[in-house]
Amino acid sequence: MKEIKELIFEELSVEQKLGLAHIIDINGWARRENPKNVEFILDLIKNHALGGVWVQYSTPDAQEIIDLVKETADYPILIFTDAESGIKTEAAEYLVGKHNAIGCTDSEEHAYAFGKVIGIAAKKMGYNIVCNPLLDISTTGSARSLGSDKTKVARLAAAEARGMHDAGVLTVGKHYPSGINYKNIDSHMAESESLQTKEELLEYSLYAYKELMKDDLLDGLMSSHIKCSNIDPDYPSSLSKKVINIIREEGYNGLILTDALCMMGILSKFGYDASRGLAIAAGNDLALPYDSKYKESYEALVKCYNEGMITDERLDEAVKRVLAAQKKTLNPAKYTEITEEDLKLFKSINKDAVTAKFDEGLTANISRDGKHYFVLMVRNEEKVGGDGGVSVDTFSNGWLYPQEVTEQILKYFPNSTVKCIHQFPTQGHCHRTVSFSIDYDDVIFITFSEFLAYCGREHLTRRVETLIEALQLTNRISTLVHFGNPCVLENLPHIPRYILAPTSRESVAAAIDVLAGEYPANGKLTYEITLN
């Protein structure tokens, strides 16, 4: 086995230091299309000139790439992945429905199990630093948040971080400074903005950060691209010395890396080369390009240094923090195997996150003998026939399986009918829904919303909302089952019963179980929604 030695700061050249202030994303597609690119990365590693690599666990050949990096490195290079909703390895799948599933359990026990399980699984693959926990506090129901209550976010995030530490992986809290995105703009597409002041950030958005810092649970932070206009009107947080200094002034001395610099919130305004130099100059210790221009990205950082954008003092400070993080990865793990109890708790997250909200006098479940008309919303990519059935299942590599859901519903409710409509339903879908519904006791709508980068804000389409409004003029909808962000339901009229669940296959099945009275709705709402 190769001997791993820490790099000695005093022995490093400027070129090595610039590489150590850099994370390069390696993915299977780039490796296949341009093998020379990967050779360039391996040469950087051999020359002790790369701080870390990002190998997303879902990329093709992830394990092969990690093994290649580890075979090449003789120093404790940082090997990153993102695992907000868990991790999938060659041996097993450890995934929950977008991160809010943990928030909906409101259970530190579940949060710890999540951190420990994904930590052990990641460590076995070769990762030593995982970009969790999420510390963002959302007021608009984000699936990438544990909720809107700062104390709850801090409590659950701390439990998750302890689990990760016990598994022997470093933590990265995200997305600093967790400013409230008042226009709800996706930074992948354009610049987002927070109007919070420094005092408001410290009181609310940074509360969880400060709590985790007390117990040394944050090894790293990922700076976001949101612009805090009342603190720095010129630069987004990831490029702002003023914003990054806030957490430093609170005593944080760990690693800070940027979010992906390929996002339009950065590139459209600051360009490719300058964004890398501005990131390090502002106080980040690692720049994360997250693209396949490996050589160009490294050379851009060298160029920024040569032009005086990055001072020697700032570069040295960054490299020392990178080396300190690398040293931490050599600490032994407390636990190296996932126990049956760990797995049981982990697997119960998706089920125990299901929440019910219903009018007084009702229960979460409906009559199994009733004649219900189920309207199942599916992606527009689905091929929905004239009979309302699905012939092409585009969810098969995701979490909602229309045929599976239909079979489960008809098992519990044999006198009922299930028909599919699109997210943006056709005239025929709407016609069938309103016309056929009068022959049934009631209508049960099944809807979803899912956060996808570059797809903008989460909403139900206005056409679905109009269809629901039309049916509720005569109170035909008794129940709405919704997967994902519950805040997208706020435009709907009153519906007596809501079943709310995360976006995972297990949560979908559990929600139908709750509706049938087979399983209790153990979850707790992380966002209070007000319905018309």
MOCOR-V900506 format. One record per residue. N is the residue number from 1. RES is the residue in one small letter. PHI is phi in degrees with one decimal (none if undefined). PSI is psi as a letter, one per 20 degrees, with the letter a starting at -180 (999 if undefined). D_CENTER is the distance of its C-alpha to the mean C-alpha in Angstrom with 1 decimal. Layout:
N_RES_PHI_PSI_D_CENTER + N_RES_PHI_PSI_D_CENTER
//
This chain:
1_m_none_p_35.0 + 2_k_-63.6_p_34.4 + 3_e_-78.1_p_34.9 + 4_i_-103.1_p_32.0 + 5_k_-121.8_q_33.3 + 6_e_-68.2_q_31.8 + 7_l_-77.3_q_32.6 + 8_i_-100.3_o_35.2 + 9_f_-54.6_g_34.4 + 10_e_-64.8_i_38.1 + 11_e_-93.7_i_38.4 + 12_l_-87.9_q_35.7 + 13_s_-85.2_r_36.7 + 14_v_-60.6_g_35.1 + 15_e_-61.8_h_33.8 + 16_q_-66.8_g_32.2 + 17_k_-61.0_g_30.7 + 18_l_-62.5_h_29.2 + 19_g_-67.9_h_27.6 + 20_l_-70.4_i_26.3 + 21_a_-92.4_k_24.5 + 22_h_-141.2_p_22.4 + 23_i_-114.8_p_19.5 + 24_i_-116.1_p_20.0 + 25_d_-82.3_p_17.6 + 26_i_-111.8_p_19.6 + 27_n_-128.9_r_18.8 + 28_g_-63.2_h_21.2 + 29_w_-66.2_g_22.0 + 30_a_-64.1_h_23.2 + 31_r_-64.5_h_25.0 + 32_r_-75.3_h_26.9 + 33_e_-76.2_h_27.8 + 34_n_-144.5_m_28.9 + 35_p_-57.6_h_29.7 + 36_k_-64.8_h_31.4 + 37_n_-59.7_g_28.1 + 38_v_-67.7_h_27.0 + 39_e_-60.5_h_30.5 + 40_f_-61.5_g_30.1 + 41_i_-63.2_g_27.0 + 42_l_-62.3_h_29.0 + 43_d_-65.3_g_31.9 + 44_l_-59.7_g_29.8 + 45_i_-63.9_g_28.9 + 46_k_-60.2_h_32.5 + 47_n_-89.9_j_33.6 + 48_h_56.8_l_31.2 + 49_a_-127.8_k_29.6 + 50_l_-148.4_p_25.9 + 51_g_-73.4_h_23.6 + 52_g_-163.3_r_20.7 + 53_v_-121.4_q_19.3 + 54_w_-111.9_o_15.8 + 55_v_-123.3_n_15.8 + 56_q_-64.9_p_12.7 + 57_y_-58.6_h_13.4 + 58_s_-87.7_i_13.4 + 59_t_-70.6_q_15.9 + 60_p_-57.9_p_19.5 + 61_d_65.2_k_21.6 + 62_a_-54.6_g_18.9 + 63_q_-63.6_g_21.2 + 64_e_-62.1_g_24.2 + 65_i_-67.2_g_22.7 + 66_i_-59.5_g_21.8 + 67_d_-60.5_h_25.3 + 68_l_-64.8_g_26.8 + 69_v_-62.8_g_25.2 + 70_k_-67.5_h_26.4 + 71_e_-66.5_h_29.8 + 72_t_-84.1_h_30.2 + 73_a_-79.0_p_29.1 + 74_d_-112.8_j_31.6 + 75_y_-130.9_r_29.6 + 76_p_-78.0_m_26.4 + 77_i_-58.2_q_24.1 + 78_l_-76.3_p_20.5 + 79_i_-119.8_o_18.4 + 80_f_-98.2_q_14.6 + 81_t_-150.8_r_11.6 + 82_d_-101.0_p_7.8 + 83_a_-146.6_l_7.1 + 84_e_-56.1_h_4.2 + 85_s_-110.8_j_6.1 + 86_g_114.6_a_9.1 + 87_i_-146.0_q_11.4 + 88_k_-118.2_p_14.2 + 89_t_-111.1_r_17.4 + 90_e_-66.7_h_20.8 + 91_a_-86.4_h_22.1 + 92_a_-162.1_r_19.6 + 93_e_-113.2_p_16.3 + 94_y_-123.1_m_14.3 + 95_l_-127.8_q_11.4 + 96_v_-122.8_r_10.7 + 97_g_-72.0_o_9.9 + 98_k_21.9_q_6.3 + 99_h_-56.5_h_6.0 + 100_n_-66.2_i_9.0 + 101_a_-56.9_g_11.2 + 102_i_-67.5_g_11.9 + 103_g_-60.2_h_12.8 + 104_c_-72.9_h_15.0 + 105_t_-75.2_h_16.9 + 106_d_50.9_l_17.7 + 107_s_-129.1_o_18.8 + 108_e_-64.9_h_18.8 + 109_e_-62.6_g_20.2 + 110_h_-66.1_g_17.3 + 111_a_-64.2_g_14.8 + 112_y_-63.6_g_17.2 + 113_a_-61.5_h_17.6 + 114_f_-59.4_g_13.8 + 115_g_-61.4_g_14.0 + 116_k_-67.6_g_17.4 + 117_v_-65.6_g_16.8 + 118_i_-68.8_h_13.8 + 119_g_-65.2_g_15.8 + 120_i_-65.2_g_19.0 + 121_a_-62.9_g_17.6 + 122_a_-65.6_g_16.1 + 123_k_-62.5_g_19.4 + 124_k_-62.9_h_21.5 + 125_m_-73.7_h_20.0 + 126_g_119.3_i_20.9 + 127_y_-72.3_q_17.8 + 128_n_-127.9_i_18.7 + 129_i_-147.8_p_15.8 + 130_v_-123.7_p_12.1 + 131_c_-80.0_m_9.5 + 132_n_-148.7_q_8.8 + 133_p_-89.6_r_9.4 + 134_l_-76.1_p_7.5 + 135_l_-113.3_j_10.8 + 136_d_-65.1_p_10.4 + 137_i_-107.3_o_12.9 + 138_s_-105.9_q_12.8 + 139_t_-106.6_j_16.2 + 140_t_-123.2_k_15.2 + 141_g_77.5_k_13.1 + 142_s_-59.7_p_9.6 + 143_a_-71.4_i_7.3 + 144_r_-100.4_l_4.7 + 145_s_-155.2_q_7.8 + 146_l_-86.0_i_10.4 + 147_g_144.3_a_13.1 + 148_s_-108.4_i_15.8 + 149_d_-93.9_o_18.1 + 150_k_-63.0_h_18.0 + 151_t_-72.1_h_19.9 + 152_k_-67.3_g_17.7 + 153_v_-58.6_g_14.5 + 154_a_-62.7_g_16.8 + 155_r_-65.1_g_18.3 + 156_l_-72.8_h_15.3 + 157_a_-64.8_h_13.5 + 158_a_-64.4_g_16.9 + 159_a_-63.7_g_17.4 + 160_e_-63.6_g_14.3 + 161_a_-63.0_h_15.4 + 162_r_-63.0_g_18.9 + 163_g_-62.3_g_17.9 + 164_m_-65.8_g_16.3 + 165_h_-62.6_g_19.5 + 166_d_-64.7_h_21.7 + 167_a_-83.7_i_20.3 + 168_g_91.3_j_21.2 + 169_v_-114.5_q_18.0 + 170_l_-79.3_q_17.3 + 171_t_-103.4_q_14.4 + 172_v_-134.7_o_12.7 + 173_g_-76.3_q_11.7 + 174_k_-148.6_q_9.6 + 175_h_-114.9_o_10.3 + 176_y_-57.6_p_14.0 + 177_p_-97.2_k_16.0 + 178_s_57.5_k_13.5 + 179_g_-66.6_q_16.2 + 180_i_-70.6_o_16.6 + 181_n_-81.2_n_16.1 + 182_y_-68.8_h_19.3 + 183_k_-98.7_i_19.5 + 184_n_55.9_l_15.9 + 185_i_-91.3_p_16.0 + 186_d_-79.8_o_13.2 + 187_s_-63.5_i_13.9 + 188_h_-62.9_h_13.5 + 189_m_-103.9_h_16.7 + 190_a_-164.0_r_18.6 + 191_e_-70.8_p_19.0 + 192_s_-97.6_r_17.4 + 193_e_-145.8_q_19.5 + 194_s_-119.2_q_19.8 + 195_l_-102.6_j_23.3 + 196_q_-67.0_q_23.0 + 197_t_-85.0_r_25.7 + 198_k_-58.5_g_25.5 + 199_e_-63.3_h_26.9 + 200_e_-69.1_h_24.3 + 201_l_-60.6_g_21.4 + 202_l_-64.0_h_23.1 + 203_e_-76.8_h_23.9 + 204_y_-118.4_f_20.6 + 205_s_-65.8_h_17.5 + 206_l_-97.2_j_18.5 + 207_y_-57.8_g_19.8 + 208_a_-64.3_h_17.2 + 209_y_-58.4_g_17.5 + 210_k_-66.0_h_21.2 + 211_e_-66.0_g_21.2 + 212_l_-68.7_h_19.2 + 213_m_-62.4_h_21.5 + 214_k_-59.9_h_24.5 + 215_d_-106.6_j_23.8 + 216_d_54.7_l_22.7 + 217_l_-100.7_i_19.2 + 218_l_-114.2_o_17.6 + 219_d_-82.9_h_18.6 + 220_g_-147.3_r_16.5 + 221_l_-130.3_q_14.7 + 222_m_-107.3_o_12.8 + 223_s_-80.4_p_14.6 + 224_s_-93.2_r_13.3 + 225_h_-98.5_j_15.5 + 226_i_-74.4_p_16.3 + 227_k_-90.5_p_20.1 + 228_c_-95.3_n_21.6 + 229_s_-60.3_h_24.9 + 230_n_-82.6_i_26.9 + 231_i_-112.1_g_26.3 + 232_d_-142.7_o_26.4 + 233_p_-75.0_i_27.3 + 234_d_-101.8_h_27.4 + 235_y_-128.0_q_24.2 + 236_p_-68.6_r_20.4 + 237_s_-53.3_g_19.1 + 238_s_-66.3_i_18.3 + 239_l_-117.5_j_21.9 + 240_s_-110.4_o_23.5 + 241_k_-63.3_h_25.7 + 242_k_-62.2_g_26.3 + 243_v_-75.2_g_22.7 + 244_i_-64.1_h_22.0 + 245_n_-66.2_h_25.3 + 246_i_-58.9_g_24.4 + 247_i_-74.0_h_22.4 + 248_r_-64.3_h_25.0 + 249_e_-67.0_h_27.7 + 250_e_-83.7_i_26.1 + 251_g_103.3_j_26.8 + 252_y_-76.2_p_23.6 + 253_n_-125.1_j_24.8 + 254_g_-87.2_a_21.9 + 255_l_-72.8_q_20.1 + 256_i_-128.0_p_18.4 + 257_l_-122.2_q_16.7 + 258_t_-79.3_q_15.6 + 259_d_-71.1_r_12.5 + 260_a_-57.4_p_13.6 + 261_l_-80.3_j_17.1 + 262_c_-85.4_i_17.3 + 263_m_-71.0_q_15.8 + 264_m_-67.7_h_18.5 + 265_g_-61.6_i_18.1 + 266_i_-107.8_g_19.7 + 267_l_-61.5_h_21.8 + 268_s_-65.8_h_23.5 + 269_k_-111.1_h_25.0 + 270_f_-114.5_i_25.4 + 271_g_78.6_r_25.8 + 272_y_-71.0_g_25.0 + 273_d_-66.2_g_27.3 + 274_a_-62.0_h_27.4 + 275_s_-61.3_h_23.7 + 276_r_-68.4_g_23.7 + 277_g_-66.5_g_26.8 + 278_l_-61.5_h_25.7 + 279_a_-62.1_g_22.5 + 280_i_-70.5_g_24.6 + 281_a_-60.6_h_27.4 + 282_a_-74.5_i_25.2 + 283_g_125.8_i_24.3 + 284_n_-70.9_q_21.3 + 285_d_-96.5_i_22.4 + 286_l_-138.4_p_20.4 + 287_a_-95.6_p_19.8 + 288_l_-114.4_n_17.0 + 289_p_-65.5_g_18.4 + 290_y_57.6_l_16.0 + 291_d_-144.7_a_18.9 + 292_s_-102.9_j_21.9 + 293_k_-90.6_m_24.5 + 294_y_-61.6_g_24.9 + 295_k_-66.0_g_28.5 + 296_e_-61.2_h_28.2 + 297_s_-68.0_g_25.3 + 298_y_-62.9_g_27.3 + 299_e_-66.2_h_30.4 + 300_a_-64.5_h_28.8 + 301_l_-68.1_g_28.1 + 302_v_-61.6_g_31.7 + 303_k_-60.6_g_33.0 + 304_c_-62.6_h_31.4 + 305_y_-66.1_g_32.9 + 306_n_-63.3_h_36.3 + 307_e_-85.9_j_36.3 + 308_g_86.5_j_35.9 + 309_m_-69.6_h_32.4 + 310_i_-110.3_p_31.3 + 311_t_-83.4_q_33.9 + 312_d_-61.9_h_34.9 + 313_e_-62.5_g_34.2 + 314_r_-68.3_h_30.6 + 315_l_-64.1_g_30.1 + 316_d_-62.7_g_31.7 + 317_e_-61.5_g_29.6 + 318_a_-62.9_g_26.4 + 319_v_-63.9_h_27.8 + 320_k_-63.0_h_29.0 + 321_r_-71.9_h_25.5 + 322_v_-64.0_g_24.2 + 323_l_-63.8_h_27.1 + 324_a_-64.0_g_26.5 + 325_a_-66.6_g_23.0 + 326_q_-60.1_g_24.4 + 327_k_-62.1_g_27.1 + 328_k_-58.7_h_24.8 + 329_t_-66.6_i_23.4 + 330_l_-82.0_i_26.9 + 331_n_-66.7_p_26.9 + 332_p_-70.4_q_27.3 + 333_a_-80.7_q_24.9 + 334_k_-74.0_h_26.1 + 335_y_-127.3_p_25.0 + 336_t_-120.9_i_24.8 + 337_e_-130.5_q_24.8 + 338_i_-84.2_p_22.8 + 339_t_-85.9_r_25.3 + 340_e_-62.3_h_26.0 + 341_e_-66.4_g_25.1 + 342_d_-56.8_g_21.7 + 343_l_-66.7_h_21.0 + 344_k_-62.3_g_22.5 + 345_l_-64.2_g_20.4 + 346_f_-59.3_g_17.2 + 347_k_-68.3_h_18.3 + 348_s_-81.8_i_19.3 + 349_i_-58.3_g_15.9 + 350_n_-63.2_h_15.4 + 351_k_-78.3_g_19.0 + 352_d_-78.0_i_19.4 + 353_a_-87.1_i_16.5 + 354_v_-72.8_p_18.8 + 355_t_-119.7_q_20.5 + 356_a_-124.6_q_23.8 + 357_k_-135.3_p_25.5 + 358_f_-148.2_r_29.1 + 359_d_-68.7_q_32.4 + 360_e_-59.3_p_35.1 + 361_g_93.6_i_37.2 + 362_l_-101.8_r_34.5 + 363_t_-125.5_r_32.3 + 364_a_-70.6_h_28.9 + 365_n_-101.4_r_30.8 + 366_i_-116.9_r_33.2 + 367_s_-65.2_p_36.4 + 368_r_-76.2_h_36.3 + 369_d_-87.2_i_39.7 + 370_g_-68.1_r_38.8 + 371_k_-103.5_n_38.8 + 372_h_-102.8_q_35.3 + 373_y_-108.1_o_34.0 + 374_f_-90.9_p_30.3 + 375_v_-110.9_o_28.6 + 376_l_-102.5_o_25.5 + 377_m_-78.9_p_23.4 + 378_v_-129.5_r_22.0 + 379_r_-60.9_q_20.6 + 380_n_-61.5_h_23.3 + 381_e_-70.6_i_23.3 + 382_e_-66.0_q_24.8 + 383_k_-97.4_o_28.5 + 384_v_-102.2_p_30.0 + 385_g_-79.2_r_33.7 + 386_g_-63.8_h_36.4 + 387_d_-88.6_j_36.3 + 388_g_83.7_j_32.7 + 389_g_-92.3_r_31.6 + 390_v_-104.7_p_29.0 + 391_s_-102.1_h_30.5 + 392_v_-126.1_o_27.6 + 393_d_-99.4_n_24.3 + 394_t_-79.0_i_21.5 + 395_f_-84.6_i_18.9 + 396_s_-59.3_h_20.4 + 397_n_-102.6_j_17.6 + 398_g_-126.5_d_14.9 + 399_w_-138.3_h_15.2 + 400_l_-111.2_o_18.1 + 401_y_-114.0_n_21.5 + 402_p_-52.9_g_24.2 + 403_q_-65.7_h_27.1 + 404_e_-62.8_g_25.6 + 405_v_-63.9_g_25.0 + 406_t_-59.6_g_28.5 + 407_e_-62.5_g_30.1 + 408_q_-65.8_g_28.6 + 409_i_-62.1_g_29.7 + 410_l_-70.3_h_33.2 + 411_k_-66.9_g_33.6 + 412_y_-82.0_h_33.2 + 413_f_-126.6_m_34.7 + 414_p_-65.2_i_37.5 + 415_n_-91.0_j_39.2 + 416_s_-103.9_r_36.2 + 417_t_-130.8_q_34.9 + 418_v_-120.6_p_31.5 + 419_k_-129.7_q_31.1 + 420_c_-99.4_q_28.2 + 421_i_-132.4_r_27.6 + 422_h_-81.5_r_25.3 + 423_q_-55.9_h_22.7 + 424_f_-114.3_n_25.5 + 425_p_-68.0_q_28.4 + 426_t_-77.6_r_31.7 + 427_q_-57.6_g_35.0 + 428_g_-63.9_g_35.9 + 429_h_-59.4_g_32.7 + 430_c_-65.9_g_33.6 + 431_h_-60.7_g_37.2 + 432_r_-61.8_g_36.8 + 433_t_-62.5_g_34.4 + 434_v_-71.3_h_36.8 + 435_s_-71.4_g_39.9 + 436_f_-71.6_h_39.1 + 437_s_-62.6_h_37.6 + 438_i_-69.8_i_41.1 + 439_d_-90.0_j_42.2 + 440_y_-124.3_r_39.7 + 441_d_-64.2_h_39.4 + 442_d_-164.1_r_36.1 + 443_v_-118.9_p_32.9 + 444_i_-116.4_o_29.4 + 445_f_-91.8_p_26.7 + 446_i_-120.6_o_23.4 + 447_t_-124.9_r_20.7 + 448_f_-155.6_r_17.0 + 449_s_-141.4_q_14.5 + 450_e_-143.1_p_11.2 + 451_f_-76.9_p_9.0 + 452_l_-132.0_p_9.9 + 453_a_-55.7_q_10.3 + 454_y_70.7_j_14.0 + 455_c_-112.2_j_14.7 + 456_g_74.9_b_15.0 + 457_r_-69.5_q_15.1 + 458_e_-82.8_p_14.5 + 459_h_-153.2_q_18.1 + 460_l_-78.0_q_20.5 + 461_t_-68.4_q_23.1 + 462_r_-61.2_h_26.3 + 463_r_-68.9_h_28.2 + 464_v_-65.8_g_26.4 + 465_e_-60.2_g_26.9 + 466_t_-64.5_h_30.5 + 467_l_-63.3_g_31.1 + 468_i_-66.1_g_29.9 + 469_e_-59.2_g_32.0 + 470_a_-61.5_g_35.0 + 471_l_-67.1_h_34.8 + 472_q_-81.7_i_34.5 + 473_l_-63.5_h_37.7 + 474_t_-116.5_k_39.4 + 475_n_53.3_l_36.8 + 476_r_-87.0_h_36.1 + 477_i_-91.5_o_32.4 + 478_s_-90.9_h_32.4 + 479_t_-148.8_q_28.7 + 480_l_-125.0_p_25.3 + 481_v_-105.2_p_22.5 + 482_h_-128.6_p_19.1 + 483_f_-110.2_p_15.7 + 484_g_104.7_b_12.6 + 485_n_-60.2_o_13.1 + 486_p_-72.9_i_16.6 + 487_c_-69.7_i_17.5 + 488_v_-73.1_i_18.2 + 489_l_-90.5_i_21.2 + 490_e_-66.8_i_23.1 + 491_n_-86.2_i_25.5 + 492_l_-80.2_q_26.8 + 493_p_-73.1_r_30.2 + 494_h_-63.3_p_30.7 + 495_i_-127.4_p_29.9 + 496_p_-64.1_h_31.3 + 497_r_-141.6_p_28.4 + 498_y_-124.5_p_24.6 + 499_i_-112.8_p_22.5 + 500_l_-119.4_p_18.8 + 501_a_-150.1_q_16.2 + 502_p_-71.1_r_12.6 + 503_t_-93.8_n_12.0 + 504_s_-146.7_q_13.3 + 505_r_-59.4_g_16.8 + 506_e_-68.6_h_17.9 + 507_s_-68.1_h_16.9 + 508_v_-60.9_g_18.9 + 509_a_-62.9_g_21.8 + 510_a_-66.1_h_21.7 + 511_a_-63.5_g_21.8 + 512_i_-68.3_h_24.9 + 513_d_-60.4_g_26.3 + 514_v_-62.2_g_26.0 + 515_l_-61.7_h_27.7 + 516_a_-89.7_i_30.5 + 517_g_80.0_j_31.0 + 518_e_-85.2_i_30.0 + 519_y_-149.3_q_27.2 + 520_p_-75.7_q_26.8 + 521_a_-85.0_n_24.0 + 522_n_-85.1_i_22.8 + 523_g_-72.9_r_19.7 + 524_k_-125.2_p_19.8 + 525_l_-63.6_p_18.6 + 526_t_-94.4_i_16.1 + 527_y_-134.8_p_17.4 + 528_e_-77.0_p_21.1 + 529_i_-107.1_p_21.8 + 530_t_-107.6_p_25.3 + 531_l_-104.3_q_26.8 + 532_n_-66.3_999_29.9
//
